[in-house]
Amino acid sequence: MPSDLWALEDAPAGAFEHQTLVFRRRMTLKDWEILRPYAARVVTIRETIAFIHAEHRTKLSPLVCDALCHCPFPDLFPKLRKVDFFHPDERHSRMIAFTLLGPQLRYVRLDDQKYLLRYAPKLGKICPLVKVFEAPRFASKSEILLDLSEAVCSWNHLQSVSCGDVDEPMISHLTTLTCLESLSIHVTEEAPWLTSRQFGAFKDLERLTLATDSGTTAVRAVSRLLSNPSSPGVRANVANIECESITPSSFLAFTTALARVCSDDLESLSLSIEFAGVTRADPGLSEHFNAFRALSPFRYLSSLRVDFEDIPVSITGDQLLELAPSWPELWSIQINTIENPISLSALIKLIRVWPLATEVCIPTSITRADTADVEASTKDIPEFKQIRRLSLDYEHEPREGDADEDDELDQSTIPLVVTLLSRIAPRLSRIDPVNYGDEEDIYWDNVVTAIAGKRLKKKVKVQASST
């Protein structure tokens, strides 16, 4: 565009954006004609996330957004296939609706869709060939959900959908799409479709992601989405399932439901209590082993994550060893917190059962006896070169007379720990501390750095000996 038309102004200190694009005057037809051939080349328009990419973020001023809404050409961006806006305000949404939307679009991502649907209520007719639609903010108003439902139900080429709240017509339509690979939705216990028998179930999905208002709702949702009441014996083929609303008390019910409605092709499972809107129920600690055991039919499981934040999972090293052979292809397992960390010997036995594992993040306690034994050259310590990530704690010896002995870790023990871990996992690149705190982070960061140093010295020595 002509240099006398626009300017970049630095944002005030503390603002998310780095610069703001402003217009110095009104756009003329000649300006539009200059812009048109450049706009015709654009394939993707993406807004950078403010708090992550602030140094690269340029914001459009309100006057620029208003000006772009009055384009004299119906197809300013004829090759545009993807629009991705993190959090469009009303002016940006109006500009997107009037200037960017069109039959050429295949990918639409808007973190919040309420303003867009105000200016483009017939979104499905404007963009009939959309394949990926992501609007994860939950549509709380019925009129917004109705417009969204109309759009989704008109798209027959959808491959991926993430749209917060859904109604029964949306679910019914999506279950008929053989091209659909990924579905991410929010579900509340009042959702009428949870008890409906008027639609089928999803038969094949690459990924299913659920955020619900309670663990109980999560159980009901996965059961209804993957099971047709008219054909209860048919199981769904789903490769990856993620649920952010599983409470400890619903853990067993959810995994039992999965065993009932999923085929044994499940490859990845992530269960957590991360969703802010979930109701935190009682721990239900005694059911955890049975909850894990319900997953034993999934022999192709390669990734398993269970994270109840500060609520510990009740499972022992012996119980994990009993279950481990059920998942021979496991390469990543993460259990955020358990009641009692497992022993180093139990960890080693688990890794032996999982030869493909690179991440075994089960809280493990290394004792002083473990590091003392490593000094003996005759000690038989196995080596697992594939391991990259572990979750560890070290049993530090209390120092007499130190009132804050639990707050400071003895850095002098690092060489012993490094020697041990370098023999067990010489390519270890990340350690998740079992206990939280700055001291723990510093300690284990130093351990990882020292292991990398030893690995580099060994490599240099090998290269030198071969020349």
N, C-alpha and C positions, 0 to 999 in steps of 0.2 A: 504494500500500500504506500501511497505517497508519503514522504517524510513529514510534510506539513500537516498531515491528517492526524497522526498519532504520536504518542510519547509514552515512555515507561517511567513511572514515578516510584521512587523508593518508598516502601511501606514504613510506617512509624515503628519505632523500637518496641519489641514485644509482640508484634503482629505475626500471625502464622505465615502469611505470604511474604515473598521476597520483594516483588514489585507489582505494580498495578498498571494495566494497559488502559490509557485514557485517550479520548478523541479531543482534538483541539477545535474541531469545527464539525459541521454536519457533513455526512457522506453525500456525494453527488453520484449521478449515473456513471460518470467517468471513473470514479473510485470503484464502483461495483464492477465495471468492465475490466479494470486492472486486476481486481481481486479474483475474478471468476476463473481464469485459467490456472491459477495457483490452487484454488479451492478444489478444482476438478481433479487434482492429483491426490488429494487427501484420502487415505484409507481408514485411518484410526484417529479419533480424538479422545484423549485421555486426560483427566484431571489428576494431578499428583496429590497425594495425601498430605495435607498441610503440616501436621505435626511430625511427619517422617522426612519429607522432602522440602522443607521450608526454604532452603537455599536455592532451589530450582523452581519454585512455584511462582507463577505469574497469574494474577487475578484480573478478570475483566471488570471494569468499572460498571456501575449501573447504566450509565449513558451508552456504553459500548453494547451491553446486552440489549438495550432498547433499540439501538440502531440496527443491530443484526436481525431484529425481528421484522424489519421492513425491507427485506431483500426483494428486488424487483424481478428476480428470476425464480422459477419454481424448483429448480434443481441445481442449487449452488454447489452441492457436494455429491455429484452423481456416482462417485466410486466409494463413497463412505460405507464401510461395512461394520464399524465398531464404534460405539460411544460408551465411555466409561467415566462417570462422574461420582465422586465420593459422597458429597453432601450438597447437592444443588439447592440454592435458596429459590424463592419464588421467581425472581427475575431471570436467573440462569435456567430454571425449568421452562419458563415461557420462551426463552431463546432457543432451547433444545427443541421444544415442540414446533415452533414456527420455522426454524432454519435447518435443523439437523435431521429430523425424522423424515423417513421416506421409504419407498418400497425396496431400496437398495440395501437397507440395514439387515444384518444377520445377528449381531450381538448388541444387546442393550443392558448396561449395568448402571443402576442408580441406587445409591444407598437409601434414599428416601423417595418414594414415588408419589406422595400425596399431591405435590404441586404439579408434577407433570400430567397426572391424570385430570387435573382441573382444566388444563389447556389442551389436552389431547385425550378426551374421554374415549374416542374410538381408536385407541392405539392399535388394535389388531388389524383394522382396515388400512391404517396409514402405513404400517410395517407388517405386511402379511407373511413375510418369509423369515421371520425371526427364528433362529435356532437356539440361541442362548439368551435367557432372560434372568437377570439377577436384580432383585429389589428386596433385600432382606429385612428392611424395616417393617415392623408389623403393622398391617393396615387396621387401625383401631376403629375407623368409622365405616359404617355399613355401606355408604354410598361409594366410598373408595374401593372397598372390597368388591362391590358389584361391578364397577368399571374394570377392575383388574381381572375379575373372573371372566367377563365378556371377552377381554383381550386374549387371555390364556386359552380359552375355549375355542378361539378362532385360529390358533396356530397349530398347524398339523406337522410341522417339521422340527419341533422342539427336541433338542438333545440334552439340554441342561436347564433346570428351573430352580431358582431360589427366591421365594417370594413371601416369606412370613406366613401370615394367616391364609388359609385356603377354605373354600366352601365345597359342598358336595359336587356341584357341576364341574368344578375344576378337577377334583380328584377323579371323578368319573371319566372325564375326557383324557386326562393324563394316563390313566391305566390302559387306554386303547392305543397309545402311541408306541409302536414297536421301535421307533428311533430314539426314544428317551433313554438316556444313560445315567443321569444324575438328578436327584431330587432332594431339596433342602427346604423344610417347612417348619412353622411354629404351630403348636397344637395346645389348645386349652381343654379342660375337662368338659366344657359346655359345647364343644364342637359337635353339631348334630350328626355329621357323617361317621362318627365313631361307632354309632349303633345302627347305621343304615345297612340294609341288605340290597340296595338298589344298584350297586356297582360291583365290579369284580375286584381283582387284586393285581398288584404289580408282579409280573412273572420273571422279568429279567431286568436288573439294574446293576450298573457298575458301582454306584454310590448312593447311599441313603443317609441323610443327616437330619436329626430331629432335635428340636428345642421345645420343651414342654413346661407346663406350670407345676408339674409334680412327677415323681417317679412312677406313680400309679398311672398317670396319663400316658407316660412313655410306653408302658407295657401295653396299654389298650391300643395306642396308635400303631406300634409295630405289629401287633397281632392283626389289626384290621387292614393295614396297608398291604401286608404280605400274605394274607389268608382270605380266601373267598368263602363266605358262609355257605355258599351253594356247593362248594367243592373243598371240604375241609382237609382232605388227604393230600392235596397238591401243595408242594413246597416251592418257594420262590428261590430263584438264583440271584443272589446279591453278593457282590465281591467285597464291598466295603460298607461298614455300618458305623456311624458315629452318633452318639447321643450325649448331649451336654446336660442332661437333667436326671441322671441316675443317682439316687440317694442310696446309702448303704442298705436301708431297709427294703428297697425295691430291686436290689442287685440280683437276688436269686430269682425273683419273678420274671425279670427281664431276660436273663440268660436262659431260663427254662422256656420262655416264649420263643426265643430265637431257635432253640433246638427243635421246637415244634413246627415252626413255620418256614425255616430256612433249609435249603439243601446243604450238603456238606462242602459246597464250593466256597463258602465264606473264607476270605483271605485276610481281612483286616477288621479289627474291632476296637473302637475307642469309646470308653464309658467314663464320664466325668460328671462333676457337680458344678461346672463352670458357669452355666447360664444363670444370670442374675435374678431371673424371675421364678426360679424353682423354689418350692417349699422344702425346707430342710427337715427331714423326718428323723426319727430315732435311729441310732447306728445299726441295730440288728446284727451284732457282731458274730453270733454263732452260725449264721447262715453263709458266711463267706466261702468256706471250703466247698460247700455244695454248689454255690453259685459258679465257682470256677469249674467244678466237675461237670456241670451242665454243658460246658463248652467242649468237653472231650470228643464229641462226634465230629468236630470240625478239624479234620486231620490236615487240611491244607492251610490252616491258619498260619500266616507268616508275621503278623504284627498284632500285638495285644497291649492295650493301655487301659489301666484302671487308676483313676485319680479322684479321690474324695477329699482333696485338699488337706485340712488338718484333722480329718477323721481317719484313724488308722484302720487298715484292712487287717482282719484277723485270719492269718494263715501262717503256717510254719514252714521251715525249710523241708522237713520230711514230707509234709503234704504236697508241696510244690514238686518234690522229687517223684511222688506217686503219680502226679498229673503230667509231668514233663513228657513222657513218651507219647502222649496223645497228640502232641504238636511237633512232629519231626521236622517240619519245614520252617519253624519259627526263626526269624532273623532279628526281631525286635520285641522286647517285652519291657513294659514300664509299669511298675506299681509304686505310686508316689510315696505312700506312707504305710508301714505295717506296724503292728503292736510291738514286735520284737525283731530287730534286724537279724537276718540269717547269718550263719557262720561262713567264713571264707571257704572251708571245706565243702559246705553245702553248695556254695556258688560254683566251685570248680566242678562238682558232680553235675550240676545243671548244665553248665557249658558243654560238658562232654556229651550230654544227651542231645544238645542242640548244636550240631556241628556247623550250621549255617549262621548262627547268631553273631551279630556284630554289636548289638546293644542289649545288654542284660542289666537293666536298671531296676534291680530288686534291692532295697536297702540291705547292705551287708556290713558287718562289723569286723574290722581287722584287729586282732588282739596283739598285745606285746609278745605273746608266745609265737604268733605267726611270724613276726619280723625277727625274732631271736633265732628261729629255726633256719631262716633263709641264709644265715651266715655259714651254716655247715655245708661244705661243698658236696657232701654225699647225699644231701637232702634231695629227694625226687620231686621236683616242682614241674608240673606240666606247663607247656607253652601253647598259648592260643593266639596265633598271629591275626586272626580275623576280628578279634574284639577291639572295638573303637570307643565304647562308652560304658561306664559302670556307675553305680550309686554306692558311695562308700562312707564309712565312719571309721575313726581310729581310736582305740582305747588308750588314751593318754594317761600317763602315770601322774597322780595328784602330787603337787609340790607342797611340801610342808610350810606352814606359815603363810600361805597365799590365800587370802580371803576370797579372791576372785578366780580361784583355780579353774572353775568351769568356764570362765569367760575368755581365757587366753590359752591358745594351743601352743604346745612346745614345738617350735620350729626346728629344733635340733633332731627331732625324730624323722624329718623328711628324708634324709639319705637312706635310712632303713626301709621306709615305705617305698621309696623309689626303686631300691634294689629288688624288693619283693615283686612289685608290680611290673617292673621291666622284664622279669623272667616269666611272669604269668601272661601278661598282655603287652608285649613290646611295642605295639602300634596304638596303644591307648591314647586318645586325643581329647577326651572329655570325661570329667568326673563330676557327677551331681552329688553335692554333700547331703548326707542323710539329715543333718541338723542345719537349720538356717542361721545365718549370721555372717557379718563381715569377716570375722576371724576365720570361720570355716571356709568361706570363699577364697580368701587369700591363701590359706594353707593348701587347699587342693589345687588352686591355680599354680602354685609353686611346684607342687608334685607333678602336674602335667607338663609344665615347662621343663623340669629336670628330666623327665622321661624322654621328651622330644630331643633334649640335648644329648642324652646318651645314645639315642637312635641315630642322630646325625654323626656323632663321633664314630660309631660303629660303621656307618656307611663310608665315611671318609677313610677309615682304616682299611676297609675291604678294597676300596678303589686304589689306595696306595699300594697294597700288596699285589694287586693284579697288574700293575704297570712295571 
